[in-house]
Amino acid sequence: MHRGWLQLGQTEIANTARTVAYMRNGVRNTSTQIVTDDSWPMLPYWLGRTTNWVLPEVDEDCPWYDRTDSASAEFAGVWPLRVDGLDSTPLDREVIEGAVAGGGFGVLRTPPREIEIEALVIGATPAGLAYGLGWLGAALRGDTCQDGGRPRNLLFLESAPAFDAQMTPSQVQALGNAQSRMVAQVTQTEGLRVEESFSPWTAEDRGATVARVSFTLTAGVPWVWRTPTRLVSGLQPAAGEPLSLRFENVGPGGVFEQCQQDVGLLVDPAAAPLVSLPRPVSPAATVGMQPLLSRRTQWTLDAGRLPRWAEAVPSVTVTTGPQAERAVRVQWVQGVVASESDITCGSLGEAMIGYIPPNSSLTLDAVTGDATVVTADGLLLDATPVVTGRWGGPWRSPVLRCSQPYTLVIDTLQNVHDQVRVDVDGLVRQP
């Protein structure tokens, strides 16, 4: 990975290009020299600036500058030296030795990802160093004005693209976005450790101005994600095909209908026949058996649109119009759907949305597994109570593999408003 830029949540915690610019403009001890510059020269332009950084008190986007504390202008930033844990996906599988020979294997697990970071904290004075250490410790605990300890996303660049002074802004954006990566649900799990202090302040020849520090972050969602790709925008459920359906695959008496098995079962003809256990009586079972008048919209993700040697998951956003929407079902089916049986027996992931307020956007986040809604007045709410998966369990996003075709099936009530729109983003996670 490229060590030159790290952003945790809304806070940029390391930016070598910014630090080098501040040091060259005087935010450093005279005994501190820049021997090498491993930053990406186009980083400020990828981040939306039109010029390079100047000084903490001049740049409005400086994350640590505080006009009430003069020491904040004497802090040049954080220069990462080593970042471990962002290269490959962690794996854990227990090996169970056999009594005589060989052995077996436990369940394949993807444990949390640990990220170890070593960096330099650089000040122009001892006061600037002390301020920087305090600011970095606070930034690792939480974003400004937010409760500390909440998991956040860690953003970084996989590599620094080649430098070309003739590139247009759109080309810089495209190159940076192609290398942009994200790890979700990240939090600090070990405190900031000062390993070494050096570079004495030459004005009095005492007091360090640079510290080598280390800290540990842990990602609850262990995969590294690429920049989301918009797969489809503006699907209109109101234009779907009218039909009558049951929201659950339940036959008469509450028994699950069986799909044809790829491999048959060997049974003893002299033994009693296999039977299907009846479903427990519940309101959900009754509702699932009742036919509803609905509208169905289908969209097919063509083969080859996603990488072959990486897994992808789809995040779905449903945006409502002036009326509330209820009973919106989102399903994914492998391949191209030709009949109802393809959906009944081929569904890979299903989410049943019970309610979405008017003029709101509900997102099924495939990275975190959360369902959230942004209401008309801008409130962000947890939508978990109104979203369920198949047969009332938790909803799960499907994993789209091998660059195959998949079909998105959206069922709504027939009175769905014509302003309702559905957008789908594909998120690729690295092996």
ROPA-684649 format. One record per residue (C-alpha): residue number from 1; residue in three letters; chain; x, z, y. Coordinates in nm, 3 decimals. Example, Ala and Ser with C-alpha at 12.3 -4.5 7.8 and 13.67 -1.06 7.14 Angstrom:
<recs>
REC   seq   type   mol        c1        c3        c2
REC     1    Ala     A     1.230     0.780    -0.450
REC     2    Ser     A     1.367     0.714    -0.106
</recs>
This chain:
<recs>
REC   seq   type   mol        c1        c3        c2
REC     1    Met     A     0.000     0.000     0.000
REC     2    His     A     0.096    -0.027     0.369
REC     3    Arg     A     0.192     0.320     0.496
REC     4    Gly     A     0.147     0.235     0.862
REC     5    Trp     A    -0.220     0.320     0.918
REC     6    Leu     A    -0.456     0.584     0.780
REC     7    Gln     A    -0.803     0.677     0.906
REC     8    Leu     A    -0.992     0.973     0.763
REC     9    Gly     A    -1.359     0.963     0.854
REC    10    Gln     A    -1.379     0.878     1.224
REC    11    Thr     A    -1.026     1.002     1.301
REC    12    Glu     A    -0.711     0.794     1.289
REC    13    Ile     A    -0.461     1.040     1.140
REC    14    Ala     A    -0.158     0.807     1.119
REC    15    Asn     A    -0.061     0.489     1.305
REC    16    Thr     A     0.304     0.387     1.298
REC    17    Ala     A     0.252     0.106     1.551
REC    18    Arg     A     0.100     0.350     1.802
REC    19    Thr     A     0.373     0.608     1.739
REC    20    Val     A     0.653     0.352     1.787
REC    21    Ala     A     0.496     0.231     2.113
REC    22    Tyr     A     0.468     0.587     2.249
REC    23    Met     A     0.826     0.669     2.148
REC    24    Arg     A     0.961     0.355     2.314
REC    25    Asn     A     0.774     0.448     2.630
REC    26    Gly     A     0.940     0.790     2.641
REC    27    Val     A     0.741     1.029     2.418
REC    28    Arg     A     1.043     1.145     2.218
REC    29    Asn     A     1.346     1.368     2.232
REC    30    Thr     A     1.659     1.184     2.352
REC    31    Ser     A     1.828     1.267     2.020
REC    32    Thr     A     1.550     1.095     1.822
REC    33    Gln     A     1.617     0.727     1.757
REC    34    Ile     A     1.399     0.452     1.606
REC    35    Val     A     1.613     0.307     1.328
REC    36    Thr     A     1.348     0.085     1.170
REC    37    Asp     A     0.990    -0.016     1.249
REC    38    Asp     A     0.773    -0.078     0.941
REC    39    Ser     A     0.446    -0.117     1.132
REC    40    Trp     A     0.226    -0.429     1.140
REC    41    Pro     A     0.265    -0.581     1.490
REC    42    Met     A    -0.090    -0.721     1.486
REC    43    Leu     A    -0.252    -0.385     1.405
REC    44    Pro     A    -0.371    -0.309     1.762
REC    45    Tyr     A    -0.546    -0.645     1.777
REC    46    Trp     A    -0.708    -0.599     1.437
REC    47    Leu     A    -0.840    -0.265     1.564
REC    48    Gly     A    -1.002    -0.442     1.861
REC    49    Arg     A    -0.744    -0.393     2.137
REC    50    Thr     A    -0.625    -0.673     2.365
REC    51    Thr     A    -0.288    -0.509     2.441
REC    52    Asn     A    -0.045    -0.276     2.267
REC    53    Trp     A    -0.059     0.100     2.315
REC    54    Val     A     0.116     0.253     2.618
REC    55    Leu     A     0.101     0.635     2.643
REC    56    Pro     A    -0.137     0.906     2.516
REC    57    Glu     A    -0.268     0.981     2.864
REC    58    Val     A    -0.326     0.610     2.935
REC    59    Asp     A    -0.491     0.490     2.612
REC    60    Glu     A    -0.858     0.582     2.588
REC    61    Asp     A    -0.849     0.551     2.208
REC    62    Cys     A    -0.571     0.808     2.158
REC    63    Pro     A    -0.730     1.046     1.905
REC    64    Trp     A    -0.540     1.362     2.007
REC    65    Tyr     A    -0.503     1.344     2.386
REC    66    Asp     A    -0.663     1.636     2.572
REC    67    Arg     A    -0.641     1.627     2.950
REC    68    Thr     A    -0.674     2.006     2.958
REC    69    Asp     A    -0.351     2.049     2.757
REC    70    Ser     A    -0.033     1.885     2.890
REC    71    Ala     A     0.138     1.928     2.550
REC    72    Ser     A    -0.096     1.664     2.402
REC    73    Ala     A     0.085     1.399     2.611
REC    74    Glu     A     0.416     1.514     2.456
REC    75    Phe     A     0.302     1.431     2.101
REC    76    Ala     A     0.385     1.080     1.975
REC    77    Gly     A     0.189     1.082     1.649
REC    78    Val     A     0.228     1.083     1.271
REC    79    Trp     A     0.467     0.849     1.087
REC    80    Pro     A     0.392     0.832     0.709
REC    81    Leu     A     0.699     0.828     0.485
REC    82    Arg     A     0.531     0.830     0.143
REC    83    Val     A     0.175     0.789     0.016
REC    84    Asp     A     0.121     0.841    -0.358
REC    85    Gly     A    -0.202     0.807    -0.551
REC    86    Leu     A    -0.357     0.492    -0.400
REC    87    Asp     A    -0.202     0.234    -0.632
REC    88    Ser     A    -0.390     0.255    -0.964
REC    89    Thr     A    -0.717     0.405    -1.081
REC    90    Pro     A    -0.677     0.743    -1.259
REC    91    Leu     A    -0.778     0.761    -1.625
REC    92    Asp     A    -0.832     1.045    -1.868
REC    93    Arg     A    -0.915     1.012    -2.239
REC    94    Glu     A    -0.866     1.287    -2.494
REC    95    Val     A    -0.680     1.196    -2.813
REC    96    Ile     A    -0.812     1.381    -3.119
REC    97    Glu     A    -0.561     1.386    -3.404
REC    98    Gly     A    -0.692     1.325    -3.754
REC    99    Ala     A    -0.643     1.577    -4.035
REC   100    Val     A    -0.434     1.337    -4.244
REC   101    Ala     A    -0.357     1.020    -4.053
REC   102    Gly     A    -0.433     0.861    -3.720
REC   103    Gly     A    -0.693     1.001    -3.491
REC   104    Gly     A    -0.987     0.932    -3.268
REC   105    Phe     A    -1.055     0.922    -2.898
REC   106    Gly     A    -1.281     1.110    -2.663
REC   107    Val     A    -1.495     0.970    -2.384
REC   108    Leu     A    -1.315     0.760    -2.124
REC   109    Arg     A    -1.323     0.949    -1.793
REC   110    Thr     A    -1.224     0.849    -1.442
REC   111    Pro     A    -1.121     1.182    -1.287
REC   112    Pro     A    -1.094     1.252    -0.913
REC   113    Arg     A    -0.807     1.077    -0.738
REC   114    Glu     A    -0.531     1.293    -0.587
REC   115    Ile     A    -0.347     1.150    -0.285
REC   116    Glu     A    -0.012     1.301    -0.185
REC   117    Ile     A     0.116     1.218     0.164
REC   118    Glu     A     0.451     1.294     0.324
REC   119    Ala     A     0.498     1.216     0.694
REC   120    Leu     A     0.688     1.290     1.013
REC   121    Val     A     0.511     1.465     1.300
REC   122    Ile     A     0.695     1.358     1.616
REC   123    Gly     A     0.697     1.529     1.954
REC   124    Ala     A     0.899     1.489     2.273
REC   125    Thr     A     0.926     1.867     2.313
REC   126    Pro     A     0.876     2.173     2.091
REC   127    Ala     A     0.539     2.220     2.262
REC   128    Gly     A     0.444     1.863     2.176
REC   129    Leu     A     0.542     1.918     1.811
REC   130    Ala     A     0.341     2.240     1.792
REC   131    Tyr     A     0.041     2.064     1.941
REC   132    Gly     A     0.075     1.776     1.693
REC   133    Leu     A     0.092     2.007     1.393
REC   134    Gly     A    -0.220     2.187     1.509
REC   135    Trp     A    -0.403     1.862     1.579
REC   136    Leu     A    -0.312     1.711     1.238
REC   137    Gly     A    -0.425     2.025     1.055
REC   138    Ala     A    -0.758     2.017     1.238
REC   139    Ala     A    -0.803     1.641     1.181
REC   140    Leu     A    -0.746     1.684     0.807
REC   141    Arg     A    -1.012     1.956     0.790
REC   142    Gly     A    -1.281     1.756     0.973
REC   143    Asp     A    -1.370     1.510     1.248
REC   144    Thr     A    -1.394     1.623     1.610
REC   145    Cys     A    -1.709     1.826     1.680
REC   146    Gln     A    -1.815     1.810     1.314
REC   147    Asp     A    -1.832     2.083     1.053
REC   148    Gly     A    -1.502     2.104     0.867
REC   149    Gly     A    -1.471     2.037     0.497
REC   150    Arg     A    -1.722     1.755     0.460
REC   151    Pro     A    -1.594     1.471     0.240
REC   152    Arg     A    -1.515     1.155     0.435
REC   153    Asn     A    -1.388     0.803     0.371
REC   154    Leu     A    -1.015     0.726     0.384
REC   155    Leu     A    -0.933     0.380     0.521
REC   156    Phe     A    -0.597     0.205     0.484
REC   157    Leu     A    -0.436    -0.137     0.443
REC   158    Glu     A    -0.327    -0.264     0.102
REC   159    Ser     A    -0.040    -0.452     0.267
REC   160    Ala     A     0.068    -0.570     0.611
REC   161    Pro     A    -0.009    -0.942     0.652
REC   162    Ala     A     0.266    -1.175     0.771
REC   163    Phe     A     0.327    -1.168     1.146
REC   164    Asp     A     0.245    -1.480     1.344
REC   165    Ala     A     0.226    -1.457     1.723
REC   166    Gln     A     0.018    -1.779     1.732
REC   167    Met     A    -0.275    -1.634     1.535
REC   168    Thr     A    -0.615    -1.626     1.703
REC   169    Pro     A    -0.817    -1.300     1.718
REC   170    Ser     A    -1.050    -1.426     1.445
REC   171    Gln     A    -0.754    -1.504     1.219
REC   172    Val     A    -0.611    -1.156     1.277
REC   173    Gln     A    -0.947    -1.004     1.188
REC   174    Ala     A    -0.975    -1.211     0.871
REC   175    Leu     A    -0.624    -1.118     0.757
REC   176    Gly     A    -0.673    -0.748     0.828
REC   177    Asn     A    -1.016    -0.736     0.664
REC   178    Ala     A    -0.875    -0.899     0.350
REC   179    Gln     A    -0.623    -0.615     0.319
REC   180    Ser     A    -0.855    -0.332     0.427
REC   181    Arg     A    -0.930    -0.073     0.158
REC   182    Met     A    -1.142     0.243     0.137
REC   183    Val     A    -1.158     0.554    -0.081
REC   184    Ala     A    -1.486     0.750    -0.061
REC   185    Gln     A    -1.569     1.122    -0.059
REC   186    Val     A    -1.221     1.238     0.041
REC   187    Thr     A    -1.141     1.595     0.143
REC   188    Gln     A    -0.831     1.805     0.198
REC   189    Thr     A    -0.757     2.019    -0.108
REC   190    Glu     A    -0.419     2.167    -0.011
REC   191    Gly     A    -0.307     2.289     0.331
REC   192    Leu     A    -0.060     2.118     0.562
REC   193    Arg     A     0.293     2.216     0.457
REC   194    Val     A     0.593     2.196     0.693
REC   195    Glu     A     0.885     2.103     0.466
REC   196    Glu     A     1.153     2.070     0.732
REC   197    Ser     A     1.196     2.095     1.111
REC   198    Phe     A     1.477     1.916     1.298
REC   199    Ser     A     1.583     1.720     1.608
REC   200    Pro     A     1.645     2.010     1.853
REC   201    Trp     A     1.526     1.973     2.209
REC   202    Thr     A     1.838     1.861     2.394
REC   203    Ala     A     1.724     2.005     2.728
REC   204    Glu     A     1.808     2.351     2.593
REC   205    Asp     A     1.953     2.255     2.254
REC   206    Arg     A     1.700     2.468     2.071
REC   207    Gly     A     1.350     2.422     1.931
REC   208    Ala     A     1.267     2.138     1.691
REC   209    Thr     A     1.073     1.834     1.807
REC   210    Val     A     1.017     1.664     1.466
REC   211    Ala     A     0.876     1.806     1.144
REC   212    Arg     A     0.852     1.658     0.795
REC   213    Val     A     0.517     1.762     0.649
REC   214    Ser     A     0.318     1.703     0.332
REC   215    Phe     A    -0.048     1.746     0.239
REC   216    Thr     A    -0.289     1.663    -0.044
REC   217    Leu     A    -0.623     1.483    -0.027
REC   218    Thr     A    -0.864     1.442    -0.318
REC   219    Ala     A    -1.121     1.164    -0.357
REC   220    Gly     A    -1.441     1.258    -0.539
REC   221    Val     A    -1.516     0.887    -0.592
REC   222    Pro     A    -1.193     0.775    -0.760
REC   223    Trp     A    -1.201     0.399    -0.703
REC   224    Val     A    -1.035     0.202    -0.424
REC   225    Trp     A    -1.288    -0.029    -0.257
REC   226    Arg     A    -1.238    -0.355    -0.072
REC   227    Thr     A    -1.421    -0.456     0.245
REC   228    Pro     A    -1.793    -0.506     0.164
REC   229    Thr     A    -1.912    -0.865     0.129
REC   230    Arg     A    -2.261    -0.958     0.243
REC   231    Leu     A    -2.422    -1.128    -0.056
REC   232    Val     A    -2.763    -1.201     0.092
REC   233    Ser     A    -2.944    -1.121     0.418
REC   234    Gly     A    -3.306    -1.113     0.519
REC   235    Leu     A    -3.493    -1.137     0.190
REC   236    Gln     A    -3.868    -1.123     0.269
REC   237    Pro     A    -4.073    -0.934     0.008
REC   238    Ala     A    -4.395    -1.040     0.185
REC   239    Ala     A    -4.323    -1.396     0.072
REC   240    Gly     A    -4.298    -1.289    -0.292
REC   241    Glu     A    -4.518    -1.407    -0.576
REC   242    Pro     A    -4.842    -1.208    -0.629
REC   243    Leu     A    -4.876    -1.065    -0.980
REC   244    Ser     A    -4.996    -0.766    -1.178
REC   245    Leu     A    -4.734    -0.541    -1.336
REC   246    Arg     A    -4.664    -0.198    -1.474
REC   247    Phe     A    -4.381    -0.008    -1.310
REC   248    Glu     A    -4.263     0.135    -1.642
REC   249    Asn     A    -4.207    -0.018    -1.982
REC   250    Val     A    -4.470     0.197    -2.152
REC   251    Gly     A    -4.723     0.082    -2.404
REC   252    Pro     A    -5.059     0.234    -2.505
REC   253    Gly     A    -5.036     0.603    -2.587
REC   254    Gly     A    -4.728     0.655    -2.372
REC   255    Val     A    -4.485     0.505    -2.626
REC   256    Phe     A    -4.191     0.301    -2.492
REC   257    Glu     A    -4.213    -0.064    -2.583
REC   258    Gln     A    -3.919    -0.173    -2.794
REC   259    Cys     A    -3.692    -0.463    -2.705
REC   260    Gln     A    -3.546    -0.684    -2.973
REC   261    Gln     A    -3.215    -0.549    -3.100
REC   262    Asp     A    -2.909    -0.773    -3.127
REC   263    Val     A    -2.810    -0.599    -3.452
REC   264    Gly     A    -3.068    -0.497    -3.713
REC   265    Leu     A    -3.089    -0.155    -3.875
REC   266    Leu     A    -3.024    -0.087    -4.241
REC   267    Val     A    -3.304     0.130    -4.384
REC   268    Asp     A    -3.382     0.267    -4.728
REC   269    Pro     A    -3.700     0.093    -4.848
REC   270    Ala     A    -3.790     0.400    -5.053
REC   271    Ala     A    -3.772     0.628    -4.748
REC   272    Ala     A    -4.045     0.689    -4.492
REC   273    Pro     A    -4.059     0.422    -4.218
REC   274    Leu     A    -3.900     0.483    -3.878
REC   275    Val     A    -4.146     0.589    -3.610
REC   276    Ser     A    -4.136     0.596    -3.231
REC   277    Leu     A    -4.186     0.937    -3.077
REC   278    Pro     A    -4.471     0.949    -2.824
REC   279    Arg     A    -4.379     1.011    -2.462
REC   280    Pro     A    -4.467     1.358    -2.329
REC   281    Val     A    -4.787     1.358    -2.128
REC   282    Ser     A    -4.703     1.349    -1.756
REC   283    Pro     A    -4.848     1.200    -1.437
REC   284    Ala     A    -4.555     0.955    -1.428
REC   285    Ala     A    -4.642     0.823    -1.774
REC   286    Thr     A    -5.003     0.766    -1.669
REC   287    Val     A    -4.901     0.585    -1.352
REC   288    Gly     A    -4.649     0.376    -1.542
REC   289    Met     A    -4.918     0.246    -1.776
REC   290    Gln     A    -5.155     0.142    -1.497
REC   291    Pro     A    -5.127    -0.219    -1.378
REC   292    Leu     A    -5.065    -0.261    -1.005
REC   293    Leu     A    -5.121    -0.562    -0.784
REC   294    Ser     A    -4.783    -0.643    -0.641
REC   295    Arg     A    -4.553    -0.905    -0.494
REC   296    Arg     A    -4.230    -1.004    -0.666
REC   297    Thr     A    -3.923    -1.150    -0.498
REC   298    Gln     A    -3.624    -1.273    -0.699
REC   299    Trp     A    -3.276    -1.370    -0.587
REC   300    Thr     A    -2.987    -1.481    -0.810
REC   301    Leu     A    -2.623    -1.399    -0.749
REC   302    Asp     A    -2.447    -1.713    -0.868
REC   303    Ala     A    -2.154    -1.692    -1.107
REC   304    Gly     A    -1.814    -1.696    -0.941
REC   305    Arg     A    -1.908    -1.524    -0.614
REC   306    Leu     A    -1.733    -1.199    -0.710
REC   307    Pro     A    -1.377    -1.150    -0.846
REC   308    Arg     A    -1.340    -1.199    -1.222
REC   309    Trp     A    -1.085    -0.924    -1.289
REC   310    Ala     A    -1.252    -0.651    -1.086
REC   311    Glu     A    -1.582    -0.466    -1.101
REC   312    Ala     A    -1.840    -0.480    -0.824
REC   313    Val     A    -2.149    -0.279    -0.735
REC   314    Pro     A    -2.433    -0.381    -0.500
REC   315    Ser     A    -2.560    -0.169    -0.211
REC   316    Val     A    -2.919    -0.253    -0.111
REC   317    Thr     A    -3.075    -0.188     0.231
REC   318    Val     A    -3.451    -0.213     0.288
REC   319    Thr     A    -3.560    -0.231     0.653
REC   320    Thr     A    -3.927    -0.172     0.731
REC   321    Gly     A    -4.154    -0.297     1.007
REC   322    Pro     A    -4.426    -0.110     1.202
REC   323    Gln     A    -4.589     0.035     0.888
REC   324    Ala     A    -4.459     0.268     0.619
REC   325    Glu     A    -4.381     0.112     0.282
REC   326    Arg     A    -4.440     0.267    -0.060
REC   327    Ala     A    -4.370     0.178    -0.424
REC   328    Val     A    -4.074    -0.054    -0.369
REC   329    Arg     A    -3.887    -0.121    -0.693
REC   330    Val     A    -3.538    -0.273    -0.701
REC   331    Gln     A    -3.401    -0.402    -1.032
REC   332    Trp     A    -3.089    -0.591    -1.141
REC   333    Val     A    -3.086    -0.815    -1.449
REC   334    Gln     A    -2.786    -0.987    -1.602
REC   335    Gly     A    -2.816    -1.364    -1.598
REC   336    Val     A    -3.091    -1.585    -1.459
REC   337    Val     A    -3.443    -1.451    -1.516
REC   338    Ala     A    -3.676    -1.693    -1.692
REC   339    Ser     A    -3.955    -1.464    -1.813
REC   340    Glu     A    -4.093    -1.111    -1.781
REC   341    Ser     A    -3.925    -1.011    -2.109
REC   342    Asp     A    -3.587    -1.091    -1.951
REC   343    Ile     A    -3.659    -0.820    -1.693
REC   344    Thr     A    -3.815    -0.570    -1.933
REC   345    Cys     A    -3.526    -0.570    -2.177
REC   346    Gly     A    -3.238    -0.685    -1.954
REC   347    Ser     A    -3.262    -0.442    -1.662
REC   348    Leu     A    -2.919    -0.296    -1.582
REC   349    Gly     A    -3.009    -0.080    -1.287
REC   350    Glu     A    -3.339     0.026    -1.133
REC   351    Ala     A    -3.444     0.224    -0.828
REC   352    Met     A    -3.803     0.317    -0.747
REC   353    Ile     A    -3.846     0.392    -0.376
REC   354    Gly     A    -4.157     0.600    -0.321
REC   355    Tyr     A    -4.166     0.597     0.059
REC   356    Ile     A    -3.986     0.445     0.359
REC   357    Pro     A    -4.097     0.541     0.714
REC   358    Pro     A    -4.193     0.274     0.970
REC   359    Asn     A    -3.911     0.097     1.159
REC   360    Ser     A    -3.649     0.255     0.935
REC   361    Ser     A    -3.364     0.143     0.708
REC   362    Leu     A    -3.318     0.292     0.361
REC   363    Thr     A    -2.985     0.227     0.188
REC   364    Leu     A    -2.904     0.264    -0.180
REC   365    Asp     A    -2.529     0.329    -0.146
REC   366    Ala     A    -2.359     0.204    -0.460
REC   367    Val     A    -2.025     0.368    -0.372
REC   368    Thr     A    -2.144     0.728    -0.343
REC   369    Gly     A    -2.470     0.701    -0.538
REC   370    Asp     A    -2.660     0.842    -0.238
REC   371    Ala     A    -2.991     0.722    -0.098
REC   372    Thr     A    -3.015     0.764     0.279
REC   373    Val     A    -3.253     0.653     0.551
REC   374    Val     A    -3.204     0.598     0.923
REC   375    Thr     A    -3.536     0.659     1.098
REC   376    Ala     A    -3.675     0.489     1.407
REC   377    Asp     A    -3.538     0.768     1.631
REC   378    Gly     A    -3.187     0.740     1.480
REC   379    Leu     A    -3.195     1.037     1.243
REC   380    Leu     A    -2.991     1.007     0.923
REC   381    Leu     A    -3.183     1.170     0.636
REC   382    Asp     A    -3.119     1.224     0.266
REC   383    Ala     A    -3.370     1.005     0.082
REC   384    Thr     A    -3.296     1.142    -0.265
REC   385    Pro     A    -3.643     1.308    -0.301
REC   386    Val     A    -3.821     0.972    -0.272
REC   387    Val     A    -3.591     0.758    -0.491
REC   388    Thr     A    -3.579     0.772    -0.871
REC   389    Gly     A    -3.440     0.560    -1.150
REC   390    Arg     A    -3.600     0.430    -1.467
REC   391    Trp     A    -3.843     0.673    -1.632
REC   392    Gly     A    -3.804     0.922    -1.349
REC   393    Gly     A    -3.429     0.985    -1.389
REC   394    Pro     A    -3.166     0.955    -1.115
REC   395    Trp     A    -3.112     0.602    -0.988
REC   396    Arg     A    -2.787     0.433    -1.076
REC   397    Ser     A    -2.635     0.118    -0.932
REC   398    Pro     A    -2.541    -0.147    -1.189
REC   399    Val     A    -2.181    -0.258    -1.239
REC   400    Leu     A    -2.143    -0.636    -1.196
REC   401    Arg     A    -1.866    -0.762    -1.420
REC   402    Cys     A    -1.673    -1.077    -1.509
REC   403    Ser     A    -1.809    -1.277    -1.213
REC   404    Gln     A    -2.128    -1.349    -1.410
REC   405    Pro     A    -2.468    -1.437    -1.258
REC   406    Tyr     A    -2.713    -1.154    -1.192
REC   407    Thr     A    -3.072    -1.151    -1.067
REC   408    Leu     A    -3.215    -0.909    -0.813
REC   409    Val     A    -3.587    -0.841    -0.868
REC   410    Ile     A    -3.786    -0.669    -0.591
REC   411    Asp     A    -4.144    -0.553    -0.654
REC   412    Thr     A    -4.363    -0.423    -0.371
REC   413    Leu     A    -4.729    -0.361    -0.307
REC   414    Gln     A    -4.923    -0.669    -0.202
REC   415    Asn     A    -4.983    -0.535     0.148
REC   416    Val     A    -4.611    -0.515     0.225
REC   417    His     A    -4.553    -0.599     0.593
REC   418    Asp     A    -4.408    -0.940     0.675
REC   419    Gln     A    -4.131    -0.778     0.882
REC   420    Val     A    -3.975    -0.601     0.584
REC   421    Arg     A    -3.625    -0.731     0.510
REC   422    Val     A    -3.378    -0.667     0.224
REC   423    Asp     A    -2.999    -0.705     0.256
REC   424    Val     A    -2.741    -0.677    -0.022
REC   425    Asp     A    -2.370    -0.600     0.010
REC   426    Gly     A    -2.124    -0.643    -0.275
REC   427    Leu     A    -1.850    -0.380    -0.300
REC   428    Val     A    -1.553    -0.462    -0.521
REC   429    Arg     A    -1.355    -0.175    -0.671
REC   430    Gln     A    -0.999    -0.233    -0.780
REC   431    Pro     A    -0.896    -0.187    -1.144
</recs>
